[in-house]
Amino acid sequence: DAGVTQSPTHLIKTRGQQVTLRCSPKSGHDTVSWYQQALGQGPQFIFQYYEEEERQRGNFPDRFSGHQFPNYSSELNVNALLLGDSALYLCACRSAGTGGADTQYFGPGTRLTVL
Amino acid sequence: ILNVEQSPQSLHVQEGDSTNFTCSFPSSNFYALHWYRWETAKSPEALFVMTLNGDEKKKGRISATLNTKEGYSYLYIKGSQPEDSATYLCAFVGGTSYGKLTFGQGTILTVHP
């Protein structure tokens, strides 16, 4: 068990609504990244948070925003939901001191369905 | 745009068979390659992180090799068991990416008893 938790597990929303997903990292892991996995594809990088700042961003519109709290937990917010936002949303956590060559630990994901 | 490709997309083998699949990635600006195993309804589980050309890693019946000059990695499973059934994902990390993972689309392995 990697110790990364995400909530909620599943979520159903309608087009135009807003959603907030949450991630609690493993103890000591201060860097949180969010990924979107659409059906049949590998996970795609949304953004990464470190020291409560967005450090890097993937190719996602501004409707996708995030936040990191002092305890390192993080939120992903999506505004004006579209049908195409239906996907599994994963968070991945690591310690900033380890760099890109150390293990990143994933949560089980939140399944978002937009109707 | 980084292109990480995995083949085959899916694979069906019999229990006891050995199998392997491929991950292709850009050979420039390489920093690391990650392999994950992802069982349905669970979190992706880290298998290996590989950084050096020629690197070989092993974990039980699973092993992986890395060729950074030509941009590929192989994952091998010896004597497949039904519990090996999962999606196997590789992810490339570039040198300036703060650990951003660029994933392939995965190989779905089904091991039949």
Interface residues (C-beta under 8 A of the other chain):
Chain A: A2 V4 T31 S33 Y35 G40 Q41 G42 P43 Q44 F45 Q48 Y50 R55 Q56 G58 L90 A92 R94 G99 G100 A101 D102 T103 Q104 Y105 F106 G107 P108 G109
Chain B: V4 Q6 Y31 A32 H34 Y36 A41 K42 S43 P44 E45 A46 V49 T51 L89 A91 V93 G94 S97 Y98 G99 K100 L101 T102 F103 G104 Q105 G106
